[in-house]
Amino acid sequence: MNQIKLFCPATIANVSCGFDVLGLCLESVGDEMLFEKSAEKGIRIQEIIGADLPLEVEQNVAGVAALSLYEELDPDFGVDITIYKNIKAGSGIGSSAASAAGAVFGVNALCNYPLSNKELIYYAMQGEALASGAPHADNVAPALLGGFAFIRSYDPLDIISIPTPSELYATVIHPQIELKTKDARSVVKQNISLKKAIVQCGNLGGLICGLYNSDYDLIGRSLHDEFVEPIRSLLIPNFDELQLAAIEHGALGSGISGAGPSVFALCEGRKVAEVVAKAMKEVVRGADYESEIHVSPINSQGIKIIS
């Protein structure tokens, strides 16, 4: 294999009650990345189409992730990378994670798959650390594994794939303003009350049980965040109205996608998801910013080879 092209999906992290420990993979939106072997050793980013991002490897999320794996594997060839960005930076649906996860998948593929996708998560996290200041896995894990991914522990890294109910859909609206992950993390409180921690543990456990049992009502009851949503929601225009519109039009629950500003809703069935999308779009009609909306089933595969 001398060349490979990938689809690198968008993701929703946190999923309300799973701050930094839960994420899911989307199917309808993602980046594409092209990897080519080169006789000259090293990692090079040749071109980025669709975004103004640095080509310097050490300053680029994909470059940092690719280099961390490349130095570990030490192949006798180099890798040239071209990135086609369809996920806007700062959108809250895993733009940096798509690049980081795609980078390690592509390098691993050209090296004839010495590592499993789960083993690649550690290296993808090194790219995420550049973007957000912390090496979190709740975007890169579902991007690499597909479906829902639960991070039980970061030290040691312990990640579990969670089953996805067949009719679970996500609606995501992206107000096209940039909210950097580092900035969104800076407003999160470092200490929480025991009472809030107990409520959050109950919601996270309930959500995971709901996913295992395809219990849509339990999923909906569990989509509530005690930790970060009350603070981060203040940074997102029309958040309360968007969340209310989603619930009133049949969504199981709604919350902030990743660090924001995107807002997601989980729904039972495509029909409901599309009704919710229309209602959320109506909320921002006439706003002083543009928005785009995605309706997607949960992507059970994650990153995939397209050529």
C-alpha positions in Angstrom: 0.0 0.0 0.0 1.6 3.3 -1.2 -1.4 5.6 -0.9 -4.6 5.7 1.1 -7.5 8.1 1.4 -9.7 8.3 4.5 -13.1 9.6 5.6 -12.5 11.0 9.1 -15.8 11.5 10.9 -17.1 14.3 13.1 -17.9 13.4 16.7 -19.9 14.6 19.7 -18.0 14.6 23.0 -19.3 14.8 26.6 -22.8 13.9 25.5 -24.2 16.0 28.4 -23.3 13.9 31.4 -20.0 12.4 30.2 -17.6 15.3 30.5 -14.2 14.1 29.0 -15.3 10.4 29.3 -18.0 9.8 26.7 -18.3 10.5 23.0 -20.1 9.3 19.9 -19.3 9.2 16.2 -21.3 10.8 13.4 -21.8 9.6 9.9 -23.0 12.5 7.8 -20.1 14.9 8.2 -16.3 14.5 8.3 -12.9 15.4 6.8 -11.0 13.5 4.1 -7.2 12.8 4.4 -4.8 11.5 1.8 -1.6 9.7 2.8 1.2 8.9 0.4 4.5 7.1 1.0 7.6 9.0 0.2 11.3 8.0 -0.2 12.3 10.8 2.1 11.8 9.9 5.8 9.6 12.0 8.0 6.1 13.4 8.2 5.1 16.3 5.9 1.7 18.1 5.5 1.6 19.0 1.8 -1.6 20.9 1.7 -4.7 21.8 3.7 -7.8 22.5 1.6 -10.8 24.2 3.2 -9.1 25.8 6.2 -6.3 28.2 7.0 -4.2 25.9 9.3 -0.4 25.6 9.7 1.5 23.2 7.5 4.3 23.0 10.0 4.1 19.5 11.5 4.8 20.5 15.1 2.1 23.2 15.0 -0.6 21.1 13.4 -2.8 18.7 15.3 -2.6 16.0 12.5 1.2 16.6 12.3 1.8 16.1 16.0 -0.4 13.0 16.2 1.2 11.5 13.0 4.7 12.3 14.2 4.1 10.7 17.6 3.2 7.4 16.0 5.7 7.6 13.2 8.6 8.0 15.7 7.3 5.0 17.6 7.0 2.8 14.5 10.1 4.2 12.7 9.3 3.0 9.2 11.9 3.2 6.4 9.8 5.6 4.4 8.2 9.0 4.8 4.6 10.1 4.8 3.1 13.0 2.9 -0.4 14.2 4.1 -3.1 16.2 2.3 -6.1 17.3 4.4 -9.5 18.2 3.1 -11.2 20.0 6.0 -15.0 19.8 6.0 -15.4 20.2 9.8 -14.8 23.8 10.8 -12.3 24.5 13.5 -13.9 25.5 16.8 -17.2 24.0 15.8 -17.6 21.6 18.7 -17.9 18.5 16.6 -14.4 17.2 16.8 -12.5 19.1 14.0 -9.1 18.6 15.6 -10.0 15.0 16.6 -10.9 14.1 13.0 -7.4 15.3 11.9 -5.6 13.6 14.8 -7.4 10.3 14.5 -7.1 10.3 10.8 -3.4 11.0 11.0 -2.6 8.0 13.1 -5.0 5.7 11.2 -3.3 6.7 7.9 0.3 6.2 9.2 -0.7 2.9 10.7 -2.3 1.7 7.5 0.8 2.6 5.4 2.9 0.6 7.9 0.6 -2.4 7.4 -1.5 -2.1 10.6 0.9 -3.0 13.3 -1.4 -1.4 15.9 -5.1 -1.8 16.6 -7.4 1.2 16.4 -7.8 1.1 20.2 -4.0 1.3 20.5 -3.9 4.3 18.1 -6.0 6.4 20.6 -3.0 7.2 22.7 -1.1 8.7 19.8 -4.2 10.6 18.5 -4.5 12.2 22.0 -1.1 13.8 21.5 -2.6 15.9 18.7 -5.6 16.8 20.8 -3.3 18.1 23.5 -2.0 20.7 21.1 -5.6 21.8 20.2 -7.1 21.9 23.7 -4.2 21.9 26.2 -5.2 18.5 27.5 -4.8 15.0 26.0 -8.5 14.0 26.2 -9.9 11.0 24.2 -13.6 11.6 24.1 -13.5 12.7 20.5 -10.6 10.6 19.1 -11.9 7.4 20.7 -15.3 7.3 18.9 -13.6 8.6 15.7 -11.3 5.5 15.7 -13.7 2.9 17.2 -17.1 4.1 15.9 -20.3 4.3 17.9 -20.1 5.4 21.6 -16.8 5.2 23.4 -16.5 5.4 27.2 -13.2 6.3 28.8 -13.2 4.5 32.2 -9.7 5.7 33.0 -6.9 7.9 31.5 -4.1 6.4 33.7 -3.9 3.7 32.6 -5.9 4.4 29.4 -9.0 2.1 29.5 -11.7 2.6 26.8 -14.9 0.6 26.3 -17.1 0.6 23.2 -20.8 1.0 24.1 -23.6 -0.5 22.0 -25.8 1.9 20.0 -29.5 1.5 19.7 -30.4 1.0 16.0 -32.8 3.9 15.8 -30.7 6.5 17.6 -30.0 9.6 15.6 -28.2 12.9 16.3 -29.2 16.4 15.2 -26.5 18.9 15.5 -26.7 22.7 14.8 -23.6 24.7 14.4 -23.8 28.4 14.9 -20.9 29.5 12.8 -19.0 31.4 15.4 -15.7 30.0 16.6 -15.4 28.8 20.2 -11.9 27.5 20.9 -11.7 24.4 23.1 -9.0 26.0 25.3 -11.3 29.0 26.0 -14.3 26.8 26.7 -12.2 24.7 29.1 -11.0 27.8 30.9 -14.5 28.6 32.3 -15.0 25.2 33.7 -15.0 25.1 37.5 -12.2 22.9 39.0 -14.3 21.9 42.1 -17.8 20.6 42.3 -20.1 19.7 45.1 -20.7 16.2 46.3 -24.4 16.6 45.5 -23.7 17.5 41.9 -21.2 14.7 41.5 -23.8 12.1 42.7 -26.4 13.4 40.3 -23.9 13.3 37.4 -22.8 9.8 38.3 -26.5 8.7 38.2 -27.0 10.3 34.8 -23.9 8.8 33.3 -24.8 5.4 34.6 -28.3 5.8 33.4 -27.2 6.8 29.9 -24.9 3.9 29.5 -27.6 1.5 30.8 -30.1 3.1 28.3 -27.7 2.5 25.4 -27.1 -1.1 26.4 -30.8 -1.8 26.7 -32.0 0.4 23.8 -34.2 2.2 26.4 -34.8 5.5 24.7 -36.8 6.9 27.6 -33.9 6.2 30.0 -31.5 7.8 27.5 -33.6 10.9 27.5 -33.9 11.1 31.3 -30.1 10.8 31.6 -29.1 13.6 29.2 -28.5 16.2 31.8 -25.3 17.9 32.8 -24.5 19.2 36.2 -20.8 20.1 35.5 -20.2 22.3 32.5 -23.4 23.1 30.6 -24.7 25.7 33.1 -21.5 27.7 32.5 -20.6 27.0 28.9 -24.1 27.5 27.7 -23.7 31.2 28.4 -21.1 31.3 25.6 -23.5 29.9 23.0 -26.0 32.2 21.4 -29.7 31.0 21.7 -28.7 27.9 23.6 -31.7 27.8 25.9 -34.1 28.4 22.9 -32.4 25.7 20.9 -32.5 23.2 23.7 -36.2 23.9 24.4 -37.1 23.7 20.7 -35.5 20.3 20.4 -37.3 18.9 23.4 -40.6 20.3 22.4 -40.4 18.7 19.0 -39.6 15.2 20.3 -35.9 15.0 21.0 -34.9 12.6 23.8 -32.5 15.2 25.2 -30.2 18.0 24.1 -26.9 19.6 25.2 -23.7 21.2 24.1 -21.6 19.2 21.6 -18.1 19.1 22.9 -16.9 22.5 23.9 -19.5 24.2 21.8 -20.8 26.3 20.1 -22.7 23.4 18.4 -25.8 22.1 20.1 -26.9 18.5 19.7 -30.1 16.6 20.3 -30.5 12.8 20.4 -33.7 11.4 18.8 -35.4 8.1 18.3 -35.6 7.7 14.5 -34.7 9.8 11.5 -38.2 11.4 11.2 -38.0 12.9 14.6 -34.4 14.0 14.1 -35.4 15.9 10.9 -38.4 17.6 12.7 -36.0 18.6 15.5 -33.5 20.0 12.9 -36.2 22.1 11.3 -37.3 23.5 14.8 -33.7 24.3 15.8 -33.1 26.0 12.4 -36.2 28.1 13.0 -34.8 29.3 16.3 -31.8 30.9 14.6 -33.6 32.3 11.6 -32.8 36.0 11.4 -29.9 35.7 13.8 -26.7 37.8 13.1 -24.7 34.7 12.4 -24.9 31.8 9.9 -25.5 28.2 10.9 -25.5 24.8 9.5 -27.2 21.7 10.6 -26.5 17.9 10.4 -28.9 15.0 10.9 -26.9 11.7 11.3 -27.3 8.2 12.5 -24.6 7.0 14.9 -21.6 5.9 12.9 -20.7 2.4 14.1 -17.5 2.1 12.0 -15.6 5.3 12.6 -12.8 6.2 10.2 -13.0 4.4 7.0 -11.0 3.9 3.8 -12.6 5.5 0.8 -9.9 4.8 -1.8 
